[in-house]
Amino acid sequence: MGLTNQTAAAHFLLLGLSNDPELQLAMFGLFLFIYLVTVIGNLLIILAIHSYSHLHTPMYFFISNLSLTDICTSTTIIPKMLVNIQEQNLSITFAGCLTQACFTMLFASLECCLLAAMAYDRYVAICYPLRYTVIMNWHLCSQLILFSLFSSIVNALLLSLMVLRLSFCKDIAIPHFFCEITQIIKVACSDTFINNILIYIAGLTFGGITFSGIIFSYTEVFSSVLKIPSVQGRYKAFSTCGSHLSVVSLFYGTGLGVCISSAVTDSPRMTAAASVMYTVMTQMLNPFIYSLRNKDMKEALRKLIGRMASLL
């Protein structure tokens, strides 16, 4: 196989999760269902938050941005997978693959930042309740969102553009169901040392630092809650953090699971299967977590769905 330095003529083959035609048909139905539930569920969360004024608070502002990010993540990955299964065509252009990898990194980094911002919001709400509205003003919330988006875009563009310096063979097989930057680099035919270093730095920055911020925030939260004399007061304070803690546990837990599975197994297909939880299932489950564990959100969704049903 010949090399191409510019990679313009290179095509990748996304091998997906299985070669079995019958299993692929079942996966098409499953992932189509997951995508529809993800989009509809997160859209309902966004509409409910923007439709009812009592949800116009910093916490729900971050939740609506998280829901939008989850929709974008699923849209980046699942539709292309469904098209490949339907057309029984594993091919994806180099430009298409790199674009998908870029947007996947962008939204994954943005989700890390949003979860850290939400942890800070809970920290201020519980540790400094009297100053909450002063500290968590809309100017600060907007700045946190814009900074998260800007840093995520810079990170995604940097890692993606650095791939252009690599050489690739033609028609390379990637044992995954979507283009992930680490998988692209693994099949490069040139030295990838700089690319790997940048990926480690990005992982420590967006994974390590944000997770450390979440741990610090909740350490302070738990310390403050334990000082509350009444059991009812402690329960109420903890309940405001329950949904966010569940989402953080799911997001970082599945991400850690992918890292562990790739380290302990030599099967690329097993690693790809583990990635489903991190890149697909988490985005689908988040709306259920916030709607089932949050009384205000549950009530807003009930009213919204009732209003929508009356219009039909």
C-alpha positions as CSV (number, residue, x, y, z in Angstrom):
1,M,0.0,0.0,0.0
2,G,1.3,3.4,-0.9
3,L,1.8,6.3,1.4
4,T,0.3,9.7,1.0
5,N,1.7,12.7,2.9
6,Q,-1.2,15.1,2.4
7,T,-3.7,12.3,3.3
8,A,-6.2,13.9,0.9
9,A,-6.7,10.6,-1.0
10,A,-6.8,8.4,2.1
11,H,-10.0,6.6,3.0
12,F,-10.6,4.9,6.4
13,L,-12.7,1.8,6.9
14,L,-14.8,1.9,10.1
15,L,-15.2,-1.7,11.1
16,G,-17.9,-1.0,13.6
17,L,-19.0,-3.3,16.4
18,S,-19.7,-6.5,14.5
19,N,-19.4,-8.1,11.0
20,D,-22.5,-10.3,11.5
21,P,-25.2,-9.0,9.1
22,E,-28.1,-10.1,11.4
23,L,-26.4,-8.4,14.4
24,Q,-25.8,-5.3,12.3
25,L,-29.6,-5.1,11.6
26,A,-30.3,-5.3,15.3
27,M,-27.7,-2.7,16.0
28,F,-29.2,-0.3,13.4
29,G,-32.6,-0.5,15.3
30,L,-31.0,-0.2,18.7
31,F,-28.8,2.8,17.8
32,L,-31.6,4.5,16.0
33,F,-33.8,4.1,19.1
34,I,-31.0,5.4,21.3
35,Y,-30.4,8.4,19.1
36,L,-34.1,9.4,19.0
37,V,-34.5,9.0,22.7
38,T,-31.3,11.1,23.3
39,V,-32.4,13.9,21.0
40,I,-36.0,14.0,22.2
41,G,-35.1,13.6,25.9
42,N,-32.5,16.4,25.8
43,L,-34.7,18.7,23.7
44,L,-37.5,18.3,26.3
45,I,-35.1,19.3,29.0
46,I,-34.0,22.4,27.1
47,L,-37.6,23.4,26.3
48,A,-38.7,22.8,29.9
49,I,-35.9,25.0,31.3
50,H,-36.5,27.8,28.8
51,S,-40.3,27.7,29.1
52,Y,-40.7,28.1,32.9
53,S,-39.2,31.2,34.6
54,H,-38.7,29.4,38.0
55,L,-36.0,27.3,36.2
56,H,-34.1,30.3,35.0
57,T,-31.3,29.8,37.5
58,P,-27.6,29.1,37.0
59,M,-28.0,25.4,37.8
60,Y,-30.6,24.9,35.1
61,F,-28.7,27.1,32.7
62,F,-25.8,24.7,32.9
63,I,-28.1,21.7,32.6
64,S,-29.6,23.1,29.4
65,N,-26.1,23.6,27.9
66,L,-25.2,20.1,29.0
67,S,-28.3,18.7,27.2
68,L,-27.4,20.6,24.0
69,T,-23.8,19.2,24.2
70,D,-25.2,15.7,24.6
71,I,-27.4,16.2,21.5
72,C,-24.4,17.4,19.5
73,T,-22.2,14.5,20.7
74,S,-24.8,11.9,19.6
75,T,-25.4,13.7,16.3
76,T,-21.6,13.6,15.6
77,I,-21.4,9.9,16.0
78,I,-24.6,7.9,15.5
79,P,-26.0,9.1,12.2
80,K,-22.8,8.2,10.3
81,M,-22.8,4.8,11.9
82,L,-26.5,4.3,10.9
83,V,-25.7,5.3,7.3
84,N,-22.7,2.9,7.2
85,I,-24.9,0.0,8.4
86,Q,-27.7,0.8,6.0
87,E,-25.5,1.2,3.0
88,Q,-23.2,-1.7,4.1
89,N,-20.3,0.6,3.3
90,L,-17.5,0.9,5.9
91,S,-15.7,3.7,4.1
92,I,-15.3,7.2,5.3
93,T,-13.1,9.9,3.8
94,F,-10.1,11.2,5.6
95,A,-11.7,14.7,5.8
96,G,-14.9,13.2,7.1
97,C,-13.1,11.1,9.7
98,L,-11.0,14.0,10.9
99,T,-14.0,16.2,11.1
100,Q,-15.9,13.6,13.2
101,A,-12.9,13.2,15.5
102,C,-12.6,17.0,15.9
103,F,-16.2,17.5,16.9
104,T,-16.2,14.4,19.2
105,M,-13.2,15.9,21.0
106,L,-14.8,19.3,21.2
107,F,-18.0,18.1,22.8
108,A,-16.3,15.7,25.1
109,S,-14.0,18.5,26.4
110,L,-17.0,20.8,26.7
111,E,-18.9,18.2,28.7
112,C,-15.9,18.0,31.2
113,C,-15.9,21.7,31.6
114,L,-19.7,22.0,32.0
115,L,-19.7,19.3,34.7
116,A,-16.9,21.2,36.6
117,A,-18.8,24.4,36.3
118,M,-21.9,22.7,37.7
119,A,-19.9,21.4,40.6
120,Y,-18.7,24.9,41.3
121,D,-22.3,26.1,41.2
122,R,-23.3,23.5,43.9
123,Y,-20.3,24.5,45.9
124,V,-21.3,28.1,46.0
125,A,-24.9,27.3,46.6
126,I,-24.2,25.2,49.7
127,C,-21.1,26.7,51.1
128,Y,-22.1,30.4,50.5
129,P,-25.9,30.4,50.2
130,L,-26.3,34.0,51.2
131,R,-23.9,35.2,48.5
132,Y,-25.0,32.7,45.9
133,T,-26.9,35.2,43.7
134,V,-24.0,37.7,43.9
135,I,-21.3,35.2,43.0
136,M,-23.2,33.1,40.5
137,N,-24.5,36.0,38.5
138,W,-25.4,35.7,34.8
139,H,-22.2,37.5,33.7
140,L,-20.1,34.8,35.5
141,C,-22.2,32.0,34.1
142,S,-21.9,33.3,30.6
143,Q,-18.1,33.7,31.0
144,L,-17.8,30.1,32.2
145,I,-19.7,28.8,29.2
146,L,-17.8,30.9,26.7
147,F,-14.4,30.0,28.3
148,S,-15.4,26.3,28.2
149,L,-16.4,26.5,24.6
150,F,-13.3,28.5,23.5
151,S,-10.9,26.1,25.3
152,S,-12.7,23.1,23.9
153,I,-12.5,24.5,20.3
154,V,-8.8,25.3,20.6
155,N,-8.1,21.8,22.0
156,A,-10.1,20.0,19.3
157,L,-8.6,22.1,16.5
158,L,-5.0,21.7,17.7
159,L,-5.2,17.9,18.0
160,S,-7.0,17.6,14.7
161,L,-4.7,19.9,12.8
162,M,-1.6,18.0,14.2
163,V,-3.0,14.9,12.4
164,L,-2.4,16.6,9.1
165,R,1.4,16.3,9.6
166,L,1.1,12.5,9.6
167,S,1.3,10.1,6.6
168,F,-1.3,7.4,6.1
169,C,-1.6,4.3,4.0
170,K,-4.7,4.0,1.8
171,D,-7.9,2.3,2.9
172,I,-6.9,1.8,6.5
173,A,-9.1,-0.2,8.8
174,I,-10.1,1.4,12.1
175,P,-11.6,-1.2,14.6
176,H,-14.2,1.3,15.9
177,F,-17.7,2.5,15.1
178,F,-16.6,6.2,14.9
179,C,-13.4,8.1,14.2
180,E,-11.6,8.7,17.5
181,I,-8.4,10.7,17.5
182,T,-6.4,8.0,19.2
183,Q,-7.5,5.4,16.7
184,I,-6.6,7.6,13.8
185,I,-3.1,8.2,15.2
186,K,-2.6,4.4,15.8
187,V,-2.9,3.7,12.1
188,A,-0.6,6.4,10.9
189,C,2.5,5.4,9.0
190,S,4.8,8.1,10.4
191,D,6.1,9.1,13.8
192,T,3.2,10.0,16.2
193,F,5.2,11.0,19.3
194,I,4.2,14.6,19.3
195,N,0.6,13.7,18.7
196,N,0.5,11.3,21.6
197,I,2.1,13.9,23.9
198,L,-0.5,16.4,23.0
199,I,-3.3,13.9,23.6
200,Y,-1.9,13.1,27.1
201,I,-1.7,16.8,27.9
202,A,-5.3,17.4,26.7
203,G,-6.4,14.4,28.7
204,L,-4.8,15.7,31.9
205,T,-6.2,19.2,31.3
206,F,-9.8,18.4,30.4
207,G,-10.1,15.2,32.3
208,G,-7.7,15.5,35.2
209,I,-8.1,19.2,36.1
210,T,-11.8,19.3,35.7
211,F,-12.3,16.1,37.7
212,S,-10.0,17.5,40.4
213,G,-12.1,20.6,40.6
214,I,-15.2,18.5,41.0
215,I,-13.6,16.5,43.8
216,F,-12.5,19.7,45.5
217,S,-16.0,21.2,45.2
218,Y,-17.8,18.2,46.7
219,T,-15.2,17.8,49.4
220,E,-16.1,21.3,50.5
221,V,-19.8,20.6,50.0
222,F,-19.8,17.5,52.1
223,S,-17.8,19.2,54.8
224,S,-20.4,22.1,55.0
225,V,-23.4,19.7,54.8
226,L,-22.1,17.6,57.8
227,K,-22.1,20.8,59.9
228,I,-25.9,21.3,59.4
229,P,-27.5,20.3,62.7
230,S,-30.8,18.9,61.4
231,V,-31.1,15.6,59.4
232,Q,-33.7,17.1,57.2
233,G,-31.4,20.1,56.4
234,R,-28.6,17.7,55.5
235,Y,-30.9,15.6,53.3
236,K,-32.2,18.7,51.5
237,A,-28.7,20.0,50.8
238,F,-27.5,16.6,49.5
239,S,-30.6,16.2,47.3
240,T,-29.6,19.3,45.3
241,C,-26.4,17.5,44.4
242,G,-27.8,14.1,43.7
243,S,-28.5,14.5,40.0
244,H,-25.2,16.1,39.2
245,L,-23.2,13.5,41.2
246,S,-25.1,10.7,39.2
247,V,-24.2,12.3,35.9
248,V,-20.5,12.9,36.9
249,S,-20.2,9.2,38.1
250,L,-21.7,8.0,34.9
251,F,-19.6,10.2,32.6
252,Y,-16.2,9.7,34.3
253,G,-17.0,6.1,35.3
254,T,-17.6,5.0,31.8
255,G,-14.6,7.0,30.5
256,L,-12.4,5.3,33.1
257,G,-13.9,1.9,32.0
258,V,-12.9,2.6,28.4
259,C,-9.3,3.4,29.5
260,I,-9.2,0.2,31.6
261,S,-10.6,-2.0,28.9
262,S,-8.1,-0.7,26.3
263,A,-5.3,-1.3,28.8
264,V,-6.3,-4.9,29.9
265,T,-7.5,-6.3,26.6
266,D,-6.0,-6.7,23.2
267,S,-9.3,-6.8,21.5
268,P,-10.1,-3.5,19.6
269,R,-13.8,-4.7,19.3
270,M,-14.0,-5.0,23.1
271,T,-12.7,-1.5,23.5
272,A,-15.1,-0.2,20.9
273,A,-18.0,-1.9,22.7
274,A,-16.9,-0.2,26.0
275,S,-16.9,3.1,24.2
276,V,-20.6,2.8,23.5
277,M,-21.3,3.6,27.2
278,Y,-19.0,6.6,27.2
279,T,-20.1,8.2,23.9
280,V,-23.7,7.0,23.4
281,M,-25.4,5.7,26.5
282,T,-24.4,8.5,28.8
283,Q,-26.0,11.1,26.6
284,M,-29.2,9.1,26.5
285,L,-29.4,8.6,30.3
286,N,-28.7,12.2,31.4
287,P,-32.2,13.5,30.7
288,F,-33.7,10.6,32.7
289,I,-31.4,11.3,35.6
290,Y,-32.3,15.0,35.8
291,S,-36.0,14.5,35.3
292,L,-36.4,11.6,37.7
293,R,-34.3,12.9,40.5
294,N,-35.4,16.6,40.3
295,K,-38.9,17.5,41.5
296,D,-38.9,20.9,39.8
297,M,-37.7,19.5,36.5
298,K,-40.2,16.6,36.7
299,E,-43.1,19.1,37.2
300,A,-41.9,21.4,34.4
301,L,-41.6,18.4,32.0
302,R,-45.1,17.2,33.0
303,K,-46.6,20.7,32.2
304,L,-44.6,21.0,29.0
305,I,-45.7,17.5,27.7
306,G,-49.3,18.3,28.7
307,R,-49.2,21.6,26.8
308,M,-47.7,19.9,23.7
309,A,-50.3,17.1,23.9
310,S,-53.1,19.7,24.0
311,L,-51.8,21.3,20.8
312,L,-51.9,18.0,18.8
